[in-house]
Amino acid sequence: MEDWEEGTTCSSITFTCDNTIEGTHGDSWNTDGGVPDRDGAHWNITGGERGGFRGRGRGFGRMDQSEMNDFRGGIRGGRGRGGGFRQDFRGGIRGGRGRGGGFRQGRGESTSGGFRGGYRGKDEEIFFEGNNKNRETKDVSDSDKPRVLYIPPALSEDEDSVFSHYETGINFNKYDDITVDVSGPNPPKAIMTFDEAELCETLRRNVSKSGYVKPTPVQKHGIPIISAGRDLMACAQTGSGKTASFLLPILQQLMVDGVAASCFSELQEPEAIIVAPTRELINQIYLEARKFAFGTCVRPVVVYGGVSTGYQIREILKGCNVLCGTPGRLLDMIGRGKVGLSKLRYLVLDEADRMLDMGFEPDMRRLVGSPGMPPKENHQTLMFSATFPEDIQRMAADFLKTDYLFLAVGEVGGACTDVEQTFVQVTKFSKRDQLVEFLKTTGTERTMVFAETKRQADFIALFLCQEKVPTTSIHGDREQPEREKALADFRSGKCLVLVATSVAARGLDIPDVQHVVNFDLPNNIDEYVHRIGRTGRCGNIGRAVSFFDPNADGQLARSLVMILSKAQQEVPSWLEEFAFTGSSTTGFMNFASTDSRRGGSFQDNLKSQPTADDEEWE
Ligand SMILES: Nc1ncnc2c1ncn2[C@@H]1O[C@H](COP(=O)(O)OP(=O)(O)OP(=O)(O)O)[C@@H](O)[C@H]1O
């Protein structure tokens, strides 16, 4: 058995609203007396003296407001290991997390007042432990990466499930009115219909089975640009079909060239690599690729953290033409010699501005500098996002041929105009009540609630469960099976509310999300644009409600006013006043008006704002 081969799979846990958490291995998550850590020790979560969140027997719903809102100072404890949502709804909550990456705190250290500087975890693999029998016995210093055993459930091959999709909305045809600007030398002519794309028969059929009748603007322009062999930086609003705009021309070309997956090689050399910043997003892109490639000989594969490496290697070795991955796992596969780059023809960066900001840029440089990677002149590089700050555009040019095309559909970095944005002025102590009030108005409609931190997300989820709102949560401290289950429960409607950190802000395409609530506003405007873009997708109408706390969110006010005005939405007078007379005059307006090669932007301050969280992205 090779080093990467792992035998055991783990089961998922259940996160329910009846104040219980169940592990399917029979683990109890009752924190009475503390949560066992990986060494079998217990850390105390009950001691007020040690900053403990006084948990036992105390319902979250019965906390007073200052505790709820000030829990940052009141939670302590390192992170134990073991799968499951280490939280006791009766009051306990886990604290800091002991993992290899970033600047995270070690096990057993207090999170209160701790430095949360880990931008993203590098050593992303987590040993998912259902019980002690599965525990990794390797010396931690030898491998601080505990082995991941999780294998995702097998995907259905049933056509109905492969092609399941949601309907386009009433504003789908309004996409045609959006101004499109293509800059750069000799752009090819746009197509107006999918017929003009001259797709192979199977691809054409798959497009039609996906419910696509006519292309969106980014598809009308993006497809011929990619088919013409050009490099591309494309910016189009959230939910407007960027994924198909790169998948279709890539698959089309691979099919024309007769590319077919082969399992007769220990080294797989994909023709296309697609990278995205989060596990859920790359998995979604993979599912789209699998859908469009259905019934063809082109085989997409996905690799991302939190899943058994051995399982993913076996998947790659079955044949791999289009490899979708988060950067860490992708580089790992290349480093292990399972993936070769010499046949690479397409490199796609989805959420490209995120992939090139300070969190992922080194990995992207490592990827393009990997042995065997053809020089940029010999492959196409394609970048997509709804936001493209100028400084990132300039840096992105390093990865592109000099004659790349810049495609701007509507305002670069603008919010989706189908999302009605409202703002409620709050204090940090009134947010919880405001959220409950708001959720009373949404009935059975699906809502995503964004919180600043993982702990905040847990607290809100827990609180809403106590309020009998079926809620789940997704963030970087949840193990992969939990993350996948949370998304599945939200997608299926089992949970009407998904509380999330920024890990779910970009790209996720979940049907019928009618509302987004910014319980905490993000600290940069691009993230705001992506978050509210989880609703109002593909011509559907959505609503975003943001809690604006002047004490915390002042620096965002000017950018918000700009975003609202550009989306032709009403700007609350108090927000405008605050933006231009208050303390926010140094605010960032971190979006470009156009192709950076033309100059002239709305950027007051060109610094790209990193996402200020300690989130585990990939
Ligand atoms: N031409 C089309 N006709 C009908 N539906 C489409 C079309 N193009 C895309 N869609 C659907 O629209 C939804 C949004 O597409 P997609 O996820 O690619 O958006 P996006 O632009 O990448 O968004 P984000 O910026 O949030 O990542 C998906 O469900 C997709 O299947």
PDBQT file of the ligand as one rigid body, heavy atoms in Angstrom, charges set to zero:
ROOT
HETATM    1  N1  LIG A 701     -27.054  30.805 -20.536  1.00  0.00    +0.000 N 
HETATM    2  C1  LIG A 701     -27.604  30.364 -19.436  1.00  0.00    +0.000 A 
HETATM    3  N2  LIG A 701     -28.922  30.048 -19.381  1.00  0.00    +0.000 NA
HETATM    4  C2  LIG A 701     -29.487  29.583 -18.254  1.00  0.00    +0.000 A 
HETATM    5  N3  LIG A 701     -28.836  29.429 -17.076  1.00  0.00    +0.000 NA
HETATM    6  C3  LIG A 701     -27.529  29.748 -17.064  1.00  0.00    +0.000 A 
HETATM    7  C4  LIG A 701     -26.850  30.227 -18.221  1.00  0.00    +0.000 A 
HETATM    8  N4  LIG A 701     -25.568  30.451 -17.891  1.00  0.00    +0.000 NA
HETATM    9  C5  LIG A 701     -25.434  30.119 -16.603  1.00  0.00    +0.000 A 
HETATM   10  N5  LIG A 701     -26.604  29.702 -16.102  1.00  0.00    +0.000 N 
HETATM   11  C6  LIG A 701     -26.857  29.290 -14.706  1.00  0.00    +0.000 C 
HETATM   12  O1  LIG A 701     -26.749  30.472 -13.909  1.00  0.00    +0.000 OA
HETATM   13  C7  LIG A 701     -26.254  30.149 -12.619  1.00  0.00    +0.000 C 
HETATM   14  C8  LIG A 701     -25.093  31.062 -12.291  1.00  0.00    +0.000 C 
HETATM   15  O2  LIG A 701     -23.988  30.772 -13.114  1.00  0.00    +0.000 OA
HETATM   16  P1  LIG A 701     -22.502  30.798 -12.560  1.00  0.00    +0.000 P 
HETATM   17  O3  LIG A 701     -22.423  30.083 -11.261  1.00  0.00    +0.000 OA
HETATM   18  O4  LIG A 701     -21.605  30.366 -13.651  1.00  0.00    +0.000 OA
HETATM   19  O5  LIG A 701     -22.343  32.360 -12.273  1.00  0.00    +0.000 OA
HETATM   20  P2  LIG A 701     -21.021  33.196 -12.011  1.00  0.00    +0.000 P 
HETATM   21  O6  LIG A 701     -21.042  34.334 -12.946  1.00  0.00    +0.000 OA
HETATM   22  O7  LIG A 701     -19.826  32.307 -12.041  1.00  0.00    +0.000 OA
HETATM   23  O8  LIG A 701     -21.296  33.712 -10.525  1.00  0.00    +0.000 OA
HETATM   24  P3  LIG A 701     -20.273  34.099  -9.344  1.00  0.00    +0.000 P 
HETATM   25  O9  LIG A 701     -19.648  35.396  -9.705  1.00  0.00    +0.000 OA
HETATM   26  O10 LIG A 701     -21.128  34.194  -8.143  1.00  0.00    +0.000 OA
HETATM   27  O11 LIG A 701     -19.255  33.002  -9.290  1.00  0.00    +0.000 OA
HETATM   28  C9  LIG A 701     -25.876  28.688 -12.665  1.00  0.00    +0.000 C 
HETATM   29  O12 LIG A 701     -26.910  27.930 -12.063  1.00  0.00    +0.000 OA
HETATM   30  C10 LIG A 701     -25.785  28.385 -14.149  1.00  0.00    +0.000 C 
HETATM   31  O13 LIG A 701     -26.063  27.016 -14.443  1.00  0.00    +0.000 OA
ENDROOT
TORSDOF 0
